Amino acid sequence: MQVSAIIDHVHRALEEFGARCSMEEVVGLCPDLTWNQVYLAIDYLDKTGKVCVTLDPDRTYSVQAYPPACELSNVSSRHGRVQTAV
């Protein structure tokens, strides 16, 4: 499977799940992918503003897909600009 297909697969799985989940749960949502493939996809999706990755108080990482309307404003705020999605 190509990298772009892996990233799209993980992103779709997170959007369909629709709630915050742990990294382990994301791996469970994509049983056809390895843990490393899921981790690299989440890293890319986080850097491009398509998902939110947070460290919970119990020291576990959780992931949630941003709704499509929030993606542009999230990426822009990371670069010091405030924009809203159209």
HTML snippet that shows the backbone in 3Dmol.js (N, CA, C, O; Angstrom):
<script src="https://3Dmol.org/build/3Dmol-min.js"></script>
<div id="view" style="width:600px;height:400px;position:relative"></div>
<script>
const pdb = `
ATOM      1  N   MET A   1       0.857  -1.178   0.000  1.00  0.00           N
ATOM      2  CA  MET A   1       0.000   0.000   0.000  1.00  0.00           C
ATOM      3  C   MET A   1       0.901   1.238   0.000  1.00  0.00           C
ATOM      4  O   MET A   1       1.878   1.303   0.746  1.00  0.00           O
ATOM      5  N   GLN A   2       0.567   2.207  -0.834  1.00  0.00           N
ATOM      6  CA  GLN A   2       1.349   3.438  -0.903  1.00  0.00           C
ATOM      7  C   GLN A   2       1.097   4.310   0.319  1.00  0.00           C
ATOM      8  O   GLN A   2       0.055   4.214   0.968  1.00  0.00           O
ATOM      9  N   VAL A   3       2.070   5.160   0.618  1.00  0.00           N
ATOM     10  CA  VAL A   3       1.995   6.013   1.802  1.00  0.00           C
ATOM     11  C   VAL A   3       0.743   6.883   1.777  1.00  0.00           C
ATOM     12  O   VAL A   3       0.063   7.008   2.796  1.00  0.00           O
ATOM     13  N   SER A   4       0.428   7.483   0.642  1.00  0.00           N
ATOM     14  CA  SER A   4      -0.755   8.350   0.568  1.00  0.00           C
ATOM     15  C   SER A   4      -2.033   7.566   0.841  1.00  0.00           C
ATOM     16  O   SER A   4      -2.959   8.100   1.451  1.00  0.00           O
ATOM     17  N   ALA A   5      -2.102   6.314   0.404  1.00  0.00           N
ATOM     18  CA  ALA A   5      -3.278   5.484   0.667  1.00  0.00           C
ATOM     19  C   ALA A   5      -3.380   5.142   2.149  1.00  0.00           C
ATOM     20  O   ALA A   5      -4.480   5.082   2.699  1.00  0.00           O
ATOM     21  N   ILE A   6      -2.242   4.919   2.794  1.00  0.00           N
ATOM     22  CA  ILE A   6      -2.228   4.631   4.237  1.00  0.00           C
ATOM     23  C   ILE A   6      -2.729   5.842   5.007  1.00  0.00           C
ATOM     24  O   ILE A   6      -3.551   5.712   5.915  1.00  0.00           O
ATOM     25  N   ILE A   7      -2.235   7.014   4.646  1.00  0.00           N
ATOM     26  CA  ILE A   7      -2.650   8.251   5.319  1.00  0.00           C
ATOM     27  C   ILE A   7      -4.144   8.473   5.140  1.00  0.00           C
ATOM     28  O   ILE A   7      -4.842   8.792   6.102  1.00  0.00           O
ATOM     29  N   ASP A   8      -4.644   8.309   3.917  1.00  0.00           N
ATOM     30  CA  ASP A   8      -6.080   8.477   3.661  1.00  0.00           C
ATOM     31  C   ASP A   8      -6.904   7.465   4.444  1.00  0.00           C
ATOM     32  O   ASP A   8      -7.965   7.801   4.972  1.00  0.00           O
ATOM     33  N   HIS A   9      -6.430   6.244   4.521  1.00  0.00           N
ATOM     34  CA  HIS A   9      -7.134   5.179   5.246  1.00  0.00           C
ATOM     35  C   HIS A   9      -7.258   5.521   6.737  1.00  0.00           C
ATOM     36  O   HIS A   9      -8.336   5.388   7.315  1.00  0.00           O
ATOM     37  N   VAL A  10      -6.171   5.955   7.349  1.00  0.00           N
ATOM     38  CA  VAL A  10      -6.187   6.325   8.767  1.00  0.00           C
ATOM     39  C   VAL A  10      -7.090   7.535   8.988  1.00  0.00           C
ATOM     40  O   VAL A  10      -7.866   7.563   9.944  1.00  0.00           O
ATOM     41  N   HIS A  11      -6.995   8.532   8.115  1.00  0.00           N
ATOM     42  CA  HIS A  11      -7.814   9.738   8.258  1.00  0.00           C
ATOM     43  C   HIS A  11      -9.306   9.399   8.147  1.00  0.00           C
ATOM     44  O   HIS A  11     -10.107   9.873   8.952  1.00  0.00           O
ATOM     45  N   ARG A  12      -9.677   8.593   7.169  1.00  0.00           N
ATOM     46  CA  ARG A  12     -11.076   8.176   7.013  1.00  0.00           C
ATOM     47  C   ARG A  12     -11.566   7.406   8.235  1.00  0.00           C
ATOM     48  O   ARG A  12     -12.689   7.611   8.694  1.00  0.00           O
ATOM     49  N   ALA A  13     -10.723   6.520   8.758  1.00  0.00           N
ATOM     50  CA  ALA A  13     -11.105   5.740   9.940  1.00  0.00           C
ATOM     51  C   ALA A  13     -11.377   6.660  11.131  1.00  0.00           C
ATOM     52  O   ALA A  13     -12.340   6.453  11.869  1.00  0.00           O
ATOM     53  N   LEU A  14     -10.534   7.670  11.317  1.00  0.00           N
ATOM     54  CA  LEU A  14     -10.726   8.615  12.419  1.00  0.00           C
ATOM     55  C   LEU A  14     -11.978   9.463  12.212  1.00  0.00           C
ATOM     56  O   LEU A  14     -12.718   9.720  13.161  1.00  0.00           O
ATOM     57  N   GLU A  15     -12.215   9.892  10.987  1.00  0.00           N
ATOM     58  CA  GLU A  15     -13.426  10.678  10.706  1.00  0.00           C
ATOM     59  C   GLU A  15     -14.681   9.845  10.952  1.00  0.00           C
ATOM     60  O   GLU A  15     -15.650  10.338  11.528  1.00  0.00           O
ATOM     61  N   GLU A  16     -14.667   8.599  10.522  1.00  0.00           N
ATOM     62  CA  GLU A  16     -15.831   7.731  10.712  1.00  0.00           C
ATOM     63  C   GLU A  16     -16.053   7.419  12.187  1.00  0.00           C
ATOM     64  O   GLU A  16     -17.199   7.338  12.631  1.00  0.00           O
ATOM     65  N   PHE A  17     -14.981   7.242  12.953  1.00  0.00           N
ATOM     66  CA  PHE A  17     -15.108   6.974  14.387  1.00  0.00           C
ATOM     67  C   PHE A  17     -15.710   8.191  15.085  1.00  0.00           C
ATOM     68  O   PHE A  17     -16.573   8.059  15.952  1.00  0.00           O
ATOM     69  N   GLY A  18     -15.245   9.372  14.695  1.00  0.00           N
ATOM     70  CA  GLY A  18     -15.860  10.612  15.137  1.00  0.00           C
ATOM     71  C   GLY A  18     -15.607  11.058  16.561  1.00  0.00           C
ATOM     72  O   GLY A  18     -16.174  12.064  16.989  1.00  0.00           O
ATOM     73  N   ALA A  19     -14.785  10.358  17.305  1.00  0.00           N
ATOM     74  CA  ALA A  19     -14.520  10.742  18.688  1.00  0.00           C
ATOM     75  C   ALA A  19     -13.029  10.610  18.967  1.00  0.00           C
ATOM     76  O   ALA A  19     -12.286   9.984  18.211  1.00  0.00           O
ATOM     77  N   ARG A  20     -12.621  11.211  20.061  1.00  0.00           N
ATOM     78  CA  ARG A  20     -11.222  11.100  20.484  1.00  0.00           C
ATOM     79  C   ARG A  20     -10.942   9.650  20.864  1.00  0.00           C
ATOM     80  O   ARG A  20     -11.763   8.999  21.509  1.00  0.00           O
ATOM     81  N   CYS A  21      -9.783   9.154  20.460  1.00  0.00           N
ATOM     82  CA  CYS A  21      -9.415   7.777  20.802  1.00  0.00           C
ATOM     83  C   CYS A  21      -7.911   7.681  21.023  1.00  0.00           C
ATOM     84  O   CYS A  21      -7.147   8.546  20.594  1.00  0.00           O
ATOM     85  N   SER A  22      -7.506   6.622  21.695  1.00  0.00           N
ATOM     86  CA  SER A  22      -6.085   6.419  21.965  1.00  0.00           C
ATOM     87  C   SER A  22      -5.384   5.925  20.700  1.00  0.00           C
ATOM     88  O   SER A  22      -6.029   5.491  19.746  1.00  0.00           O
ATOM     89  N   MET A  23      -4.068   5.999  20.710  1.00  0.00           N
ATOM     90  CA  MET A  23      -3.288   5.501  19.586  1.00  0.00           C
ATOM     91  C   MET A  23      -3.579   4.014  19.371  1.00  0.00           C
ATOM     92  O   MET A  23      -3.689   3.558  18.233  1.00  0.00           O
ATOM     93  N   GLU A  24      -3.701   3.267  20.458  1.00  0.00           N
ATOM     94  CA  GLU A  24      -3.985   1.839  20.346  1.00  0.00           C
ATOM     95  C   GLU A  24      -5.339   1.594  19.687  1.00  0.00           C
ATOM     96  O   GLU A  24      -5.501   0.657  18.905  1.00  0.00           O
ATOM     97  N   GLU A  25      -6.307   2.448  20.013  1.00  0.00           N
ATOM     98  CA  GLU A  25      -7.625   2.314  19.388  1.00  0.00           C
ATOM     99  C   GLU A  25      -7.560   2.609  17.896  1.00  0.00           C
ATOM    100  O   GLU A  25      -8.267   1.980  17.109  1.00  0.00           O
ATOM    101  N   VAL A  26      -6.718   3.560  17.500  1.00  0.00           N
ATOM    102  CA  VAL A  26      -6.560   3.863  16.070  1.00  0.00           C
ATOM    103  C   VAL A  26      -5.997   2.645  15.353  1.00  0.00           C
ATOM    104  O   VAL A  26      -6.446   2.305  14.258  1.00  0.00           O
ATOM    105  N   VAL A  27      -5.027   1.992  15.956  1.00  0.00           N
ATOM    106  CA  VAL A  27      -4.471   0.767  15.371  1.00  0.00           C
ATOM    107  C   VAL A  27      -5.591  -0.269  15.213  1.00  0.00           C
ATOM    108  O   VAL A  27      -5.636  -0.988  14.215  1.00  0.00           O
ATOM    109  N   GLY A  28      -6.482  -0.344  16.184  1.00  0.00           N
ATOM    110  CA  GLY A  28      -7.621  -1.261  16.098  1.00  0.00           C
ATOM    111  C   GLY A  28      -8.609  -0.886  15.007  1.00  0.00           C
ATOM    112  O   GLY A  28      -9.277  -1.756  14.449  1.00  0.00           O
ATOM    113  N   LEU A  29      -8.708   0.407  14.696  1.00  0.00           N
ATOM    114  CA  LEU A  29      -9.593   0.857  13.624  1.00  0.00           C
ATOM    115  C   LEU A  29      -9.039   0.498  12.245  1.00  0.00           C
ATOM    116  O   LEU A  29      -9.778   0.457  11.261  1.00  0.00           O
ATOM    117  N   CYS A  30      -7.735   0.240  12.184  1.00  0.00           N
ATOM    118  CA  CYS A  30      -7.053  -0.063  10.918  1.00  0.00           C
ATOM    119  C   CYS A  30      -6.298  -1.380  11.048  1.00  0.00           C
ATOM    120  O   CYS A  30      -5.068  -1.386  11.015  1.00  0.00           O
ATOM    121  N   PRO A  31      -7.010  -2.496  11.194  1.00  0.00           N
ATOM    122  CA  PRO A  31      -6.336  -3.767  11.462  1.00  0.00           C
ATOM    123  C   PRO A  31      -5.428  -4.247  10.331  1.00  0.00           C
ATOM    124  O   PRO A  31      -4.569  -5.101  10.552  1.00  0.00           O
ATOM    125  N   ASP A  32      -5.604  -3.717   9.145  1.00  0.00           N
ATOM    126  CA  ASP A  32      -4.772  -4.120   8.017  1.00  0.00           C
ATOM    127  C   ASP A  32      -3.439  -3.374   7.964  1.00  0.00           C
ATOM    128  O   ASP A  32      -2.608  -3.652   7.099  1.00  0.00           O
ATOM    129  N   LEU A  33      -3.229  -2.423   8.887  1.00  0.00           N
ATOM    130  CA  LEU A  33      -1.992  -1.643   8.925  1.00  0.00           C
ATOM    131  C   LEU A  33      -1.164  -2.010  10.158  1.00  0.00           C
ATOM    132  O   LEU A  33      -1.702  -2.463  11.168  1.00  0.00           O
ATOM    133  N   THR A  34       0.138  -1.809  10.061  1.00  0.00           N
ATOM    134  CA  THR A  34       0.999  -2.034  11.217  1.00  0.00           C
ATOM    135  C   THR A  34       0.934  -0.817  12.133  1.00  0.00           C
ATOM    136  O   THR A  34       0.464   0.250  11.737  1.00  0.00           O
ATOM    137  N   TRP A  35       1.413  -0.994  13.366  1.00  0.00           N
ATOM    138  CA  TRP A  35       1.465   0.122  14.314  1.00  0.00           C
ATOM    139  C   TRP A  35       2.319   1.245  13.741  1.00  0.00           C
ATOM    140  O   TRP A  35       1.964   2.417  13.863  1.00  0.00           O
ATOM    141  N   ASN A  36       3.435   0.900  13.120  1.00  0.00           N
ATOM    142  CA  ASN A  36       4.322   1.922  12.546  1.00  0.00           C
ATOM    143  C   ASN A  36       3.636   2.705  11.437  1.00  0.00           C
ATOM    144  O   ASN A  36       3.789   3.924  11.365  1.00  0.00           O
ATOM    145  N   GLN A  37       2.891   2.038  10.580  1.00  0.00           N
ATOM    146  CA  GLN A  37       2.181   2.732   9.505  1.00  0.00           C
ATOM    147  C   GLN A  37       1.157   3.708  10.076  1.00  0.00           C
ATOM    148  O   GLN A  37       1.033   4.834   9.595  1.00  0.00           O
ATOM    149  N   VAL A  38       0.430   3.280  11.095  1.00  0.00           N
ATOM    150  CA  VAL A  38      -0.572   4.149  11.729  1.00  0.00           C
ATOM    151  C   VAL A  38       0.118   5.342  12.387  1.00  0.00           C
ATOM    152  O   VAL A  38      -0.339   6.475  12.240  1.00  0.00           O
ATOM    153  N   TYR A  39       1.203   5.103  13.105  1.00  0.00           N
ATOM    154  CA  TYR A  39       1.925   6.179  13.780  1.00  0.00           C
ATOM    155  C   TYR A  39       2.417   7.222  12.771  1.00  0.00           C
ATOM    156  O   TYR A  39       2.238   8.421  12.987  1.00  0.00           O
ATOM    157  N   LEU A  40       3.027   6.781  11.684  1.00  0.00           N
ATOM    158  CA  LEU A  40       3.543   7.715  10.682  1.00  0.00           C
ATOM    159  C   LEU A  40       2.416   8.496  10.004  1.00  0.00           C
ATOM    160  O   LEU A  40       2.573   9.680   9.703  1.00  0.00           O
ATOM    161  N   ALA A  41       1.279   7.835   9.764  1.00  0.00           N
ATOM    162  CA  ALA A  41       0.128   8.523   9.183  1.00  0.00           C
ATOM    163  C   ALA A  41      -0.401   9.589  10.143  1.00  0.00           C
ATOM    164  O   ALA A  41      -0.707  10.703   9.716  1.00  0.00           O
ATOM    165  N   ILE A  42      -0.511   9.264  11.425  1.00  0.00           N
ATOM    166  CA  ILE A  42      -0.991  10.233  12.410  1.00  0.00           C
ATOM    167  C   ILE A  42      -0.018  11.396  12.535  1.00  0.00           C
ATOM    168  O   ILE A  42      -0.440  12.546  12.659  1.00  0.00           O
ATOM    169  N   ASP A  43       1.265  11.115  12.505  1.00  0.00           N
ATOM    170  CA  ASP A  43       2.267  12.177  12.557  1.00  0.00           C
ATOM    171  C   ASP A  43       2.072  13.144  11.390  1.00  0.00           C
ATOM    172  O   ASP A  43       2.084  14.360  11.583  1.00  0.00           O
ATOM    173  N   TYR A  44       1.897  12.619  10.200  1.00  0.00           N
ATOM    174  CA  TYR A  44       1.683  13.466   9.016  1.00  0.00           C
ATOM    175  C   TYR A  44       0.374  14.246   9.138  1.00  0.00           C
ATOM    176  O   TYR A  44       0.338  15.450   8.880  1.00  0.00           O
ATOM    177  N   LEU A  45      -0.702  13.557   9.534  1.00  0.00           N
ATOM    178  CA  LEU A  45      -2.006  14.213   9.657  1.00  0.00           C
ATOM    179  C   LEU A  45      -1.987  15.308  10.712  1.00  0.00           C
ATOM    180  O   LEU A  45      -2.657  16.329  10.552  1.00  0.00           O
ATOM    181  N   ASP A  46      -1.229  15.113  11.789  1.00  0.00           N
ATOM    182  CA  ASP A  46      -1.093  16.137  12.826  1.00  0.00           C
ATOM    183  C   ASP A  46      -0.334  17.349  12.279  1.00  0.00           C
ATOM    184  O   ASP A  46      -0.740  18.490  12.499  1.00  0.00           O
ATOM    185  N   LYS A  47       0.754  17.103  11.576  1.00  0.00           N
ATOM    186  CA  LYS A  47       1.560  18.205  11.030  1.00  0.00           C
ATOM    187  C   LYS A  47       0.813  18.997   9.971  1.00  0.00           C
ATOM    188  O   LYS A  47       1.089  20.181   9.779  1.00  0.00           O
ATOM    189  N   THR A  48      -0.121  18.371   9.285  1.00  0.00           N
ATOM    190  CA  THR A  48      -0.884  19.065   8.251  1.00  0.00           C
ATOM    191  C   THR A  48      -2.221  19.594   8.774  1.00  0.00           C
ATOM    192  O   THR A  48      -3.022  20.126   8.005  1.00  0.00           O
ATOM    193  N   GLY A  49      -2.461  19.447  10.077  1.00  0.00           N
ATOM    194  CA  GLY A  49      -3.650  20.033  10.691  1.00  0.00           C
ATOM    195  C   GLY A  49      -4.946  19.288  10.449  1.00  0.00           C
ATOM    196  O   GLY A  49      -6.022  19.874  10.564  1.00  0.00           O
ATOM    197  N   LYS A  50      -4.868  18.020  10.121  1.00  0.00           N
ATOM    198  CA  LYS A  50      -6.087  17.256   9.871  1.00  0.00           C
ATOM    199  C   LYS A  50      -6.565  16.486  11.099  1.00  0.00           C
ATOM    200  O   LYS A  50      -7.725  16.081  11.171  1.00  0.00           O
ATOM    201  N   VAL A  51      -5.671  16.284  12.062  1.00  0.00           N
ATOM    202  CA  VAL A  51      -6.045  15.645  13.322  1.00  0.00           C
ATOM    203  C   VAL A  51      -5.417  16.416  14.476  1.00  0.00           C
ATOM    204  O   VAL A  51      -4.463  17.175  14.302  1.00  0.00           O
ATOM    205  N   CYS A  52      -5.972  16.201  15.639  1.00  0.00           N
ATOM    206  CA  CYS A  52      -5.439  16.793  16.859  1.00  0.00           C
ATOM    207  C   CYS A  52      -4.884  15.662  17.724  1.00  0.00           C
ATOM    208  O   CYS A  52      -5.604  14.721  18.057  1.00  0.00           O
ATOM    209  N   VAL A  53      -3.609  15.756  18.085  1.00  0.00           N
ATOM    210  CA  VAL A  53      -2.976  14.772  18.959  1.00  0.00           C
ATOM    211  C   VAL A  53      -2.699  15.453  20.294  1.00  0.00           C
ATOM    212  O   VAL A  53      -2.084  16.518  20.341  1.00  0.00           O
ATOM    213  N   THR A  54      -3.153  14.836  21.371  1.00  0.00           N
ATOM    214  CA  THR A  54      -2.929  15.404  22.703  1.00  0.00           C
ATOM    215  C   THR A  54      -2.373  14.346  23.638  1.00  0.00           C
ATOM    216  O   THR A  54      -2.584  13.147  23.454  1.00  0.00           O
ATOM    217  N   LEU A  55      -1.654  14.825  24.651  1.00  0.00           N
ATOM    218  CA  LEU A  55      -1.140  13.953  25.698  1.00  0.00           C
ATOM    219  C   LEU A  55      -2.077  14.080  26.891  1.00  0.00           C
ATOM    220  O   LEU A  55      -2.213  15.153  27.479  1.00  0.00           O
ATOM    221  N   ASP A  56      -2.716  12.979  27.236  1.00  0.00           N
ATOM    222  CA  ASP A  56      -3.678  12.969  28.333  1.00  0.00           C
ATOM    223  C   ASP A  56      -2.958  12.969  29.682  1.00  0.00           C
ATOM    224  O   ASP A  56      -1.772  12.648  29.749  1.00  0.00           O
ATOM    225  N   PRO A  57      -3.667  13.325  30.756  1.00  0.00           N
ATOM    226  CA  PRO A  57      -3.046  13.340  32.083  1.00  0.00           C
ATOM    227  C   PRO A  57      -2.423  12.010  32.497  1.00  0.00           C
ATOM    228  O   PRO A  57      -1.466  11.986  33.270  1.00  0.00           O
ATOM    229  N   ASP A  58      -2.962  10.908  31.985  1.00  0.00           N
ATOM    230  CA  ASP A  58      -2.398   9.600  32.326  1.00  0.00           C
ATOM    231  C   ASP A  58      -1.236   9.211  31.408  1.00  0.00           C
ATOM    232  O   ASP A  58      -0.825   8.051  31.364  1.00  0.00           O
ATOM    233  N   ARG A  59      -0.712  10.207  30.672  1.00  0.00           N
ATOM    234  CA  ARG A  59       0.477  10.054  29.816  1.00  0.00           C
ATOM    235  C   ARG A  59       0.245   9.163  28.597  1.00  0.00           C
ATOM    236  O   ARG A  59       1.180   8.531  28.107  1.00  0.00           O
ATOM    237  N   THR A  60      -1.000   9.108  28.103  1.00  0.00           N
ATOM    238  CA  THR A  60      -1.287   8.407  26.857  1.00  0.00           C
ATOM    239  C   THR A  60      -1.681   9.434  25.807  1.00  0.00           C
ATOM    240  O   THR A  60      -2.278  10.463  26.121  1.00  0.00           O
ATOM    241  N   TYR A  61      -1.344   9.147  24.578  1.00  0.00           N
ATOM    242  CA  TYR A  61      -1.691  10.048  23.481  1.00  0.00           C
ATOM    243  C   TYR A  61      -3.073   9.703  22.958  1.00  0.00           C
ATOM    244  O   TYR A  61      -3.428   8.532  22.827  1.00  0.00           O
ATOM    245  N   SER A  62      -3.846  10.735  22.662  1.00  0.00           N
ATOM    246  CA  SER A  62      -5.144  10.523  22.036  1.00  0.00           C
ATOM    247  C   SER A  62      -5.207  11.340  20.753  1.00  0.00           C
ATOM    248  O   SER A  62      -4.516  12.346  20.596  1.00  0.00           O
ATOM    249  N   VAL A  63      -6.053  10.879  19.846  1.00  0.00           N
ATOM    250  CA  VAL A  63      -6.147  11.457  18.508  1.00  0.00           C
ATOM    251  C   VAL A  63      -7.604  11.696  18.170  1.00  0.00           C
ATOM    252  O   VAL A  63      -8.476  10.909  18.539  1.00  0.00           O
ATOM    253  N   GLN A  64      -7.864  12.787  17.465  1.00  0.00           N
ATOM    254  CA  GLN A  64      -9.205  13.046  16.959  1.00  0.00           C
ATOM    255  C   GLN A  64      -9.085  13.808  15.651  1.00  0.00           C
ATOM    256  O   GLN A  64      -8.273  14.725  15.526  1.00  0.00           O
ATOM    257  N   ALA A  65      -9.897  13.423  14.682  1.00  0.00           N
ATOM    258  CA  ALA A  65      -9.920  14.138  13.404  1.00  0.00           C
ATOM    259  C   ALA A  65     -10.654  15.456  13.604  1.00  0.00           C
ATOM    260  O   ALA A  65     -11.669  15.515  14.299  1.00  0.00           O
ATOM    261  N   TYR A  66     -10.133  16.509  12.991  1.00  0.00           N
ATOM    262  CA  TYR A  66     -10.838  17.788  12.993  1.00  0.00           C
ATOM    263  C   TYR A  66     -11.988  17.714  12.008  1.00  0.00           C
ATOM    264  O   TYR A  66     -11.869  17.058  10.973  1.00  0.00           O
ATOM    265  N   PRO A  67     -13.095  18.369  12.306  1.00  0.00           N
ATOM    266  CA  PRO A  67     -14.143  18.483  11.291  1.00  0.00           C
ATOM    267  C   PRO A  67     -13.566  19.261  10.095  1.00  0.00           C
ATOM    268  O   PRO A  67     -12.734  20.144  10.301  1.00  0.00           O
ATOM    269  N   PRO A  68     -13.975  18.968   8.873  1.00  0.00           N
ATOM    270  CA  PRO A  68     -13.397  19.628   7.700  1.00  0.00           C
ATOM    271  C   PRO A  68     -13.379  21.150   7.780  1.00  0.00           C
ATOM    272  O   PRO A  68     -12.425  21.758   7.296  1.00  0.00           O
ATOM    273  N   ALA A  69     -14.376  21.790   8.362  1.00  0.00           N
ATOM    274  CA  ALA A  69     -14.418  23.255   8.428  1.00  0.00           C
ATOM    275  C   ALA A  69     -13.351  23.820   9.357  1.00  0.00           C
ATOM    276  O   ALA A  69     -12.995  24.992   9.232  1.00  0.00           O
ATOM    277  N   CYS A  70     -12.832  23.022  10.284  1.00  0.00           N
ATOM    278  CA  CYS A  70     -11.846  23.497  11.253  1.00  0.00           C
ATOM    279  C   CYS A  70     -10.416  23.338  10.775  1.00  0.00           C
ATOM    280  O   CYS A  70      -9.509  23.926  11.365  1.00  0.00           O
ATOM    281  N   GLU A  71     -10.183  22.564   9.728  1.00  0.00           N
ATOM    282  CA  GLU A  71      -8.820  22.265   9.314  1.00  0.00           C
ATOM    283  C   GLU A  71      -8.049  23.509   8.905  1.00  0.00           C
ATOM    284  O   GLU A  71      -6.904  23.679   9.322  1.00  0.00           O
ATOM    285  N   LEU A  72      -8.646  24.386   8.099  1.00  0.00           N
ATOM    286  CA  LEU A  72      -7.947  25.566   7.620  1.00  0.00           C
ATOM    287  C   LEU A  72      -7.603  26.501   8.767  1.00  0.00           C
ATOM    288  O   LEU A  72      -6.481  27.005   8.826  1.00  0.00           O
ATOM    289  N   SER A  73      -8.534  26.746   9.680  1.00  0.00           N
ATOM    290  CA  SER A  73      -8.246  27.660  10.780  1.00  0.00           C
ATOM    291  C   SER A  73      -7.196  27.086  11.709  1.00  0.00           C
ATOM    292  O   SER A  73      -6.409  27.847  12.273  1.00  0.00           O
ATOM    293  N   ASN A  74      -7.150  25.765  11.893  1.00  0.00           N
ATOM    294  CA  ASN A  74      -6.143  25.144  12.750  1.00  0.00           C
ATOM    295  C   ASN A  74      -4.753  25.278  12.151  1.00  0.00           C
ATOM    296  O   ASN A  74      -3.814  25.631  12.864  1.00  0.00           O
ATOM    297  N   VAL A  75      -4.597  25.009  10.869  1.00  0.00           N
ATOM    298  CA  VAL A  75      -3.290  25.125  10.221  1.00  0.00           C
ATOM    299  C   VAL A  75      -2.827  26.573  10.237  1.00  0.00           C
ATOM    300  O   VAL A  75      -1.654  26.844  10.495  1.00  0.00           O
ATOM    301  N   SER A  76      -3.725  27.498   9.967  1.00  0.00           N
ATOM    302  CA  SER A  76      -3.357  28.909   9.946  1.00  0.00           C
ATOM    303  C   SER A  76      -2.921  29.398  11.307  1.00  0.00           C
ATOM    304  O   SER A  76      -1.979  30.184  11.408  1.00  0.00           O
ATOM    305  N   SER A  77      -3.592  28.945  12.367  1.00  0.00           N
ATOM    306  CA  SER A  77      -3.224  29.408  13.699  1.00  0.00           C
ATOM    307  C   SER A  77      -1.854  28.883  14.101  1.00  0.00           C
ATOM    308  O   SER A  77      -1.175  29.520  14.907  1.00  0.00           O
ATOM    309  N   ARG A  78      -1.429  27.754  13.572  1.00  0.00           N
ATOM    310  CA  ARG A  78      -0.106  27.237  13.864  1.00  0.00           C
ATOM    311  C   ARG A  78       0.985  28.120  13.263  1.00  0.00           C
ATOM    312  O   ARG A  78       2.122  28.133  13.734  1.00  0.00           O
ATOM    313  N   HIS A  79       0.619  28.856  12.217  1.00  0.00           N
ATOM    314  CA  HIS A  79       1.600  29.701  11.531  1.00  0.00           C
ATOM    315  C   HIS A  79       1.424  31.174  11.909  1.00  0.00           C
ATOM    316  O   HIS A  79       1.971  32.053  11.244  1.00  0.00           O
ATOM    317  N   GLY A  80       0.673  31.443  12.958  1.00  0.00           N
ATOM    318  CA  GLY A  80       0.527  32.803  13.452  1.00  0.00           C
ATOM    319  C   GLY A  80      -0.480  33.647  12.700  1.00  0.00           C
ATOM    320  O   GLY A  80      -0.582  34.845  12.965  1.00  0.00           O
ATOM    321  N   ARG A  81      -1.217  33.078  11.785  1.00  0.00           N
ATOM    322  CA  ARG A  81      -2.229  33.801  11.046  1.00  0.00           C
ATOM    323  C   ARG A  81      -3.603  33.268  11.446  1.00  0.00           C
ATOM    324  O   ARG A  81      -3.766  32.080  11.724  1.00  0.00           O
ATOM    325  N   VAL A  82      -4.556  34.138  11.469  1.00  0.00           N
ATOM    326  CA  VAL A  82      -5.897  33.703  11.802  1.00  0.00           C
ATOM    327  C   VAL A  82      -6.724  33.791  10.540  1.00  0.00           C
ATOM    328  O   VAL A  82      -6.903  34.869   9.974  1.00  0.00           O
ATOM    329  N   GLN A  83      -7.227  32.652  10.102  1.00  0.00           N
ATOM    330  CA  GLN A  83      -8.104  32.587   8.950  1.00  0.00           C
ATOM    331  C   GLN A  83      -9.272  31.684   9.302  1.00  0.00           C
ATOM    332  O   GLN A  83      -9.165  30.826  10.179  1.00  0.00           O
ATOM    333  N   THR A  84     -10.353  31.876   8.635  1.00  0.00           N
ATOM    334  CA  THR A  84     -11.483  30.981   8.834  1.00  0.00           C
ATOM    335  C   THR A  84     -11.762  30.257   7.537  1.00  0.00           C
ATOM    336  O   THR A  84     -11.510  30.768   6.446  1.00  0.00           O
ATOM    337  N   ALA A  85     -12.279  29.070   7.679  1.00  0.00           N
ATOM    338  CA  ALA A  85     -12.625  28.284   6.489  1.00  0.00           C
ATOM    339  C   ALA A  85     -13.842  28.893   5.830  1.00  0.00           C
ATOM    340  O   ALA A  85     -14.703  29.464   6.498  1.00  0.00           O
ATOM    341  N   VAL A  86     -13.908  28.770   4.535  1.00  0.00           N
ATOM    342  CA  VAL A  86     -15.028  29.315   3.775  1.00  0.00           C
ATOM    343  C   VAL A  86     -16.064  28.261   3.584  1.00  0.00           C
ATOM    344  O   VAL A  86     -17.097  28.516   2.965  1.00  0.00           O
TER     345      VAL A  86
END
`;
const viewer = $3Dmol.createViewer("view");
viewer.addModel(pdb, "pdb");
viewer.setStyle({}, {cartoon: {color: "spectrum"}});
viewer.zoomTo();
viewer.render();
</script>
